[in-house]
Amino acid sequence: MIGLIVARSKNNVIGKDGKIPWKIKGEQKQFKDLTLNNTVIMGRRTYEEIGHPLPNRKNIVISRTMNYQDNNLITVDSLEKALQLVEGNAYIIGGYNLFKEIIPIVDIMYITEIKKVVEDGDVFFPEFNEEDFTIQETEENEYYKRLVYTRLAPKK
Ligand SMILES: NC(=O)c1ccc[n+]([C@@H]2O[C@H](COP(=O)([O-])OP(=O)(O)OC[C@H]3O[C@@H](n4cnc5c(N)ncnc54)[C@H](OP(=O)(O)O)[C@@H]3O)[C@@H](O)[C@H]2O)c1
């Protein structure tokens, strides 16, 4: 199973100045629940922002310039190689390029829509065809809405 987890603003921003431009208490609980004991795959900049491997998960960083290695941490130079090393479910956790590469083959996308417009964002979630997915709303509060996009079986 290949999944993707992202939080995006109303205007589709996911990053600004190398960081996620909001802090909402409890918002990352779903991320932890989904990824624990599975594999997270991320771009080099996303890894550097987090600053360390996420515990109790296999961490795969994709980079052509750096080679981070540690307990539960490996670096490879393509998404294809990363997908061959997955243990459990694979969750792509950013950024832009990896989301764009995985959307055509992703099984499920956990998209949290942050109820905020972010000015001057510099990384966005890629455009995709919503008609390829069924959409289920799983949670809503004053700060965000959670949507689960499950890929429809390919039409015969
Ligand atoms: N809101 C959210 O849910 C969310 C999630 C994740 C990240 N973010 C934000 O997004 C921003 C970072 O995302 P980003 O798109 O700028 O960077 P990124 O995807 O995290 O990292 C980009 C780097 O990853 C490597 N890379 C990506 N695709 C590759 C491929 N196919 N083959 C080989 N290497 C590849 C390259 O590293 P090298 O240059 O080393 O070759 C590339 O420069 C930050 O602001 C972060 O906070 C937000």
The ligand as a Gaussian input file, in Angstrom:
#p B3LYP/6-31G(d) Opt

LIG

0 1
 N        2.567000      20.766000       4.640000
 C        3.074000      19.550000       4.531000
 O        2.373000      18.537000       4.720000
 C        4.518000      19.396000       4.141000
 C        5.086000      18.116000       4.003000
 C        6.439000      18.025000       3.638000
 C        7.183000      19.170000       3.415000
 N        6.593000      20.383000       3.572000
 C        7.355000      21.625000       3.302000
 O        7.786000      21.582000       1.948000
 C        9.075000      22.200000       1.852000
 C       10.106000      21.178000       1.351000
 O        9.650000      20.624000       0.144000
 P       10.443000      20.795000      -1.214000
 O        9.506000      20.377000      -2.295000
 O       11.035000      22.166000      -1.259000
 O       11.673000      19.809000      -1.018000
 P       11.777000      18.211000      -0.777000
 O       10.950000      17.474000      -1.760000
 O       11.604000      17.894000       0.659000
 O       13.323000      18.030000      -1.095000
 C       13.772000      18.305000      -2.411000
 C       15.023000      17.502000      -2.621000
 O       14.747000      16.107000      -2.535000
 C       15.518000      15.415000      -3.490000
 N       14.629000      14.828000      -4.486000
 C       13.295000      15.053000      -4.654000
 N       12.808000      14.272000      -5.646000
 C       13.864000      13.538000      -6.094000
 C       14.011000      12.538000      -7.091000
 N       12.987000      12.127000      -7.832000
 N       15.229000      11.993000      -7.290000
 C       16.296000      12.388000      -6.547000
 N       16.221000      13.332000      -5.584000
 C       15.013000      13.897000      -5.369000
 C       16.474000      16.441000      -4.077000
 O       17.565000      16.450000      -3.158000
 P       19.077000      16.839000      -3.577000
 O       19.019000      18.301000      -3.919000
 O       19.865000      16.560000      -2.348000
 O       19.422000      15.957000      -4.750000
 C       15.661000      17.714000      -3.974000
 O       16.464000      18.891000      -4.016000
 C        9.413000      22.712000       3.234000
 O        8.928000      24.048000       3.362000
 C        8.602000      21.772000       4.131000
 O        8.319000      22.370000       5.373000
 C        5.294000      20.506000       3.928000

